[in-house]
Amino acid sequence: MMKRTFTAPWHDYELIDAGNNKKLERWGNVITIRPEMNAYFEPVLSTREWLAKAHFEFIESSSSAGEWKSLQGDLAHDWQIKFQNITINLHLTKFKHVGLFPEQGVNWDFIANHLKTGDRFLNLFAYTGVASLIARAQGAEVLHCDSVKQIIKWGKENMESSGLSDVHWVLEDALKFAQREIKRGKQYQGLIMDPPAFGIGAKKERWKIENKFPELIEAALALRAKGGFIIANTYSPRLDAKRILEITNALSTNEKVEVTTLSIKSQTGKILDYGLRTIITEK
C-alpha cells in the first residue's frame, strides 16, 4: 500500500466523518456536507446525525455544478477561518468548493519550515493562495500564478485579511509562465504546483496532467535554486507513483523523490485519501 502523509486537523478545520461518497467537515463554526468520490465506504455516523450537525449540504445538479442547501435557517454564505496566522475567506461556490483544500495543510507546514526571509517562492496553479501567504509570512518573495481572474482576486482578499502585502500576482497560464521564467534566468528556493487532472484551456486546447507532467517537472527543476524544494500535488489515477518516479528520474538522477498519498483521518477514524504528494529535493 502507498505510504500516506496525513494532514492533521487544526483549530478551524476537521473532517468529522466520511462515507457514502460524501464528507462531513467543520470550517470554523460552519459544518458542511459535500460530495467526495473517494469516500466509497460506509460512514460511522448515521444520515440523521450528519443532517443534525450540518449547516449546509451541496446538492449536485451535474458532475461539475450544483447548489448549496441550507439545513439550519438563513445563514451567511461567506465567513472566515484561520490557518496559523493566515486568515482565509470562505465562500459557498456553485462548484462545491469553499476556497480551501484542507488536505494541503501538511504542505503549508512544510513551506513554513523550509523558507526564510529573502527566499524566493513560486506558487503555480495557485488557487486562493494559502501556500503563497504562508511563504510570504516567512518573509519570502512570493510569485503567485493562476489563470483565473476571480481566483486571483480571492487570493488578494486573503492577503489583505491576513495583514500581509507585496505578493506578486500573475494572471497567466502556469506552465507558460514557468517556461518564460526559465528564459529570464529566475531561480526559486521553493516551488509548489497543484495542476488540474484535466481541463480545457482558453484556446480550447485539452489539458491532461499525465501528458503535461513531464514539462511541469522539467520546468520546476530548471527554476529550483540549489538546495531548494519542489512540491507537486496530482489528482489523477493515470499518473501513479511509478510514473512520477520514472518522469523525474529521466530528467535528473540527482533528486530525492518522495511520493505519498495525501490523506486526512476523520474524527470518527475514517481515512480519506486525496491525490498524490511528490516532494523533490537534491540528494
Buried (B, 14 or more C-beta within 10 A) or exposed (E): EEEBBBBEBBEBBBBBBBBBEBBBBBBBEBBBBBBBEBBEEEBBBEEEBBBEBBBBBBEEEEEEEBEBEEBEEEEEBEBBBBBBEBBBBBBBBEEBBBBBBBBBBBBBBBBBEBBEEEBBBBBBBBBBBBBBBBBBBBEBBBBBBBBEEEBBEBBBBBBEBBEBEEBEBBBBBBBEBBBEBBEEEBBBBBBBBBBBBBEEEEEEEEBBBBEBBBEBBBBBBBBBBEEBBBBBBBBBEEBBBEBBBEBBEEBBEEBEBEBBBBBBBBBBEBBBBBBBBBBBBEE
